[in-house]
């Protein structure tokens, strides 16, 4: 059974969603989660995956964690140094935290770094924080409140406010979503793994341990042979969507929480035509591949569709035309990749 909900509805609606979820999954454990409100502190793992971070950004990220209202003895801190040129362990002081760990992952890519973080973590709730994220002081406390109050959610994130190092050019506004800028008023959720309106983002992504372990098992079993995340200078995206979508695989839902807030630090180089175009190509390429893996087949490129795309290109001015062409190129590359996949990966 599919379901979608929001805080615009009533408490009765949320209760109905929990009932629908139990009926659809037949999961007795989810029933237990609804009726039993935890009376003990939930152990949390904060995981920072970083590759050649900017010192000032990483410092602000760690300072925000240092200032969290949630007691430090209730969460562990795992920093995954993803083959940085200069060891992160030599650049940061984590002595303020009672249980910090810095581990080195030599396989380059955000996906291997996240997988390493999952293996190293012990918490029941895992929170992935990027090295350019500055969490609001109550972020961890709010995230844990969601874990307790919304047991039907397996993955969730919140609002991402931008902090631009330089004033952004006006033409970039339509693409701020691709830069992980999200601001909204109401909580929304569903059990649809590819519904963009309820899909969490990777910045401040919170997942239950069972969801993270399912994601880990997909990679360890060979069911995820493709890295959807960025590797080095690559701008592929989609790994966060795949991880969050695993919540639906295990009978839970995904959602966006308005009270969960962070600031996303955005440097000037991410506001250039070249970067935005490359990002659009990477998002469309990995998005179509992820749709394919989750059973959503792309519509065939009909003559009518080609004519419509051509008209859009003609109507668009630069730099929007260049960015749209990059998106089309990403879709085309994805179709070619899917066509060359072995039959067992297509089915």
Secondary structure by P-SEA (a helix, b strand, c coil): ccccccccccaaaaaaaaaaaaaaaccaaaaaaaacccccbbbbbbbbbbccccaaaaaaaaaaaaacccccccbbbbbbbcccccccccccccccccbbbbbbbccccaaaaaaaaaaaccccbbbbbccccccccaaaaaaaaaaaaccccccbbbbbbbbccccccccccccccccbbbbbcccccccccccccccccccbbbbcaaaaaaaaaaaaacccccccccccccccccaaaaaaaccccccccccccccbbbbbbbccccccaaaaaaaaaaaaaaaaaaaaaaccccccccaaaaaaaaaaaaaccaaaaaaaaaaaaaaaaaaaaaaaccccccc
